[in-house]
Amino acid sequence: MKRPEQSLQKSIVTFIRTAYPRAVCFHVPNGGGRSKIEAAIFKSIGVMSGVADLCILWKGGHVGFIEVKAGKGKLSENQLKFMDHCVRLGIPWECVNSLEQAQSTLKHWGVS
């Protein structure tokens, strides 16, 4: 089974960790199958549906979120809600569908 979104995300993470070694980039693992009990536990300890795939931290206390979509992938209702939270709070958020778009976004944000 091919996973183009996963492959794209891997290339973005590799780029960030190579080009910006002092920045911190991590994946927020909200997806995946869970039992109802485990899902309830995760929700009670703070898991939030719709959080972007990648969180990037860089010098000066900056933070930004990148949602990765391959091909014609569309944002879910919860992803749109998370985007709205970020926009309202003035936190950089971007949905990308290519490595080049991610690179441009990081440059625009001033990641260092």
GIDAKA-V809524 format. One record per residue. N is the residue number from 1. RES is the residue in one small letter. SS is DSSP state (@ for helix, = for strand, . for the rest). PHI is phi as a letter, one per 30 degrees, with the letter a starting at -180 (* if undefined). OMEGA is omega as a letter, one per 20 degrees, with the letter a starting at -180 (* if undefined). Layout:
((N & RES & SS & PHI & OMEGA) (N & RES & SS & PHI & OMEGA))
This chain:
((1 & m & . & * & r) (2 & k & . & d & r) (3 & r & . & b & a) (4 & p & @ & d & r) (5 & e & @ & d & r) (6 & q & @ & d & r) (7 & s & @ & d & r) (8 & l & @ & d & a) (9 & q & @ & d & r) (10 & k & @ & e & a) (11 & s & @ & d & r) (12 & i & @ & d & r) (13 & v & @ & d & r) (14 & t & @ & e & r) (15 & f & @ & d & a) (16 & i & @ & e & a) (17 & r & @ & d & r) (18 & t & @ & d & a) (19 & a & @ & d & a) (20 & y & . & b & a) (21 & p & . & d & r) (22 & r & . & d & r) (23 & a & . & d & r) (24 & v & = & c & r) (25 & c & = & b & r) (26 & f & = & b & r) (27 & h & = & c & r) (28 & v & . & c & a) (29 & p & . & d & a) (30 & n & . & d & a) (31 & g & . & d & r) (32 & g & . & j & a) (33 & g & . & d & r) (34 & r & . & b & r) (35 & s & . & d & r) (36 & k & @ & d & a) (37 & i & @ & d & r) (38 & e & @ & d & r) (39 & a & @ & d & r) (40 & a & @ & d & r) (41 & i & @ & d & a) (42 & f & @ & e & r) (43 & k & @ & d & a) (44 & s & @ & d & r) (45 & i & . & c & r) (46 & g & . & j & r) (47 & v & . & d & a) (48 & m & . & b & r) (49 & s & . & d & r) (50 & g & . & j & r) (51 & v & . & d & a) (52 & a & . & e & a) (53 & d & . & d & a) (54 & l & = & b & r) (55 & c & = & c & a) (56 & i & = & b & r) (57 & l & = & c & r) (58 & w & = & b & a) (59 & k & . & e & r) (60 & g & . & j & r) (61 & g & . & i & a) (62 & h & = & d & r) (63 & v & = & b & r) (64 & g & = & b & a) (65 & f & = & b & r) (66 & i & = & b & r) (67 & e & = & c & a) (68 & v & = & c & r) (69 & k & . & b & r) (70 & a & . & c & r) (71 & g & . & h & a) (72 & k & . & c & r) (73 & g & . & e & a) (74 & k & . & c & r) (75 & l & . & d & r) (76 & s & . & d & r) (77 & e & @ & e & a) (78 & n & @ & d & r) (79 & q & @ & d & r) (80 & l & @ & d & r) (81 & k & @ & d & r) (82 & f & @ & d & r) (83 & m & @ & e & r) (84 & d & @ & d & r) (85 & h & @ & e & a) (86 & c & @ & d & a) (87 & v & @ & e & a) (88 & r & @ & d & a) (89 & l & @ & c & a) (90 & g & . & i & a) (91 & i & . & c & r) (92 & p & = & e & r) (93 & w & = & b & r) (94 & e & = & b & r) (95 & c & = & c & a) (96 & v & = & b & r) (97 & n & . & b & r) (98 & s & . & a & r) (99 & l & @ & d & a) (100 & e & @ & d & r) (101 & q & @ & d & r) (102 & a & @ & d & r) (103 & q & @ & d & r) (104 & s & @ & d & r) (105 & t & @ & d & a) (106 & l & @ & d & r) (107 & k & @ & d & r) (108 & h & @ & e & r) (109 & w & @ & d & a) (110 & g & . & i & r) (111 & v & . & d & r) (112 & s & . & b & *))
